[in-house]
């Protein structure tokens, strides 16, 4: 029992050190917006993040706004993922068609949770920490709010989005770090009916985020291009789609993502599975292979995605719900 408790405390300390390291990196000029590095929906997670050419889904608002164009009426989505301890990721998106235009909004929040504030203990000369007597807690989050549009003419569509970003770290009555600002995405997509689609997007354009330290935090500008191909007719009973993205982040190596989604849907009811794999990505604790699936019930889909960790072991699950009539 004591060994298990010690391990939990060690992992908690490591997680908090990661948050502080992220904040310090931003304070010295590192890229901002930790939430931008994570797939925003359960379906996107299950495909490894290869989503530039996945069209007709409200979740496209977080990757390539041009992907909103094939939505016939409205589309809604939400997802929730629990990370280590009290941290979690929650997202929501909605899109509606107005003539040849498609309008969408989205919110994506990575909340690091809270932990007790420890202060130097005078009884030990400040070499040891003691919990804050007032019960003060430290909290941190990274969030983005997005508004987007897409315009479709024939098989071609273009789109743009504006996003408000905020990173925050504080204890009660004291802000330790704060960064906020606006970024922009611009994308295009070419969809050949239900057979195939190609997409390209430039993400996170704009100036640096303003910070409480006075040191600007640059946006993680990224260029992405990709494809999606339905190997079989998606209106039939069997389903099989292959997707791929080329990702070029600023100041990081280019890498590739391949994903597959397949299953059986009959009479509007069915089961889909999916998997994604990243190649050449900068090293991280997140495993390159991810997987997920969906339960389909007519216009409603319950999505699932799983991300494993190499060093910490285990993994985290994301659950999502999409409605596309």
Secondary structure, 3 states (H helix, E strand, C coil): CHHHHHHHHHHHHHHHHHHHHHHHHHHCCCCECHHHHCCCCHHHHHCCCCCCCCCCCHHHHHCCHHHHCCCCCEEEEEEEEECCCCCEEEEEEEEEEECCEEEEEEEEEEEEEEEECEEECHHHCCCCEEECCCCCEEEEEEEEEEEEEEEEECCEEEEEEEEEEEEEEEECCEEEEEEEEEEEEEEEEEEECCCEEEEEEEEEECCCEEECCCCCECECCEEEEEEEEECCCCCCCEEEEEEEEEEEECCCCCEEEEEEEEEEEECCEEEEEEEEEEECCCCCCECCEEEEEEEEECCEEEEEEEEEECCCCCEEEEEEEEECC
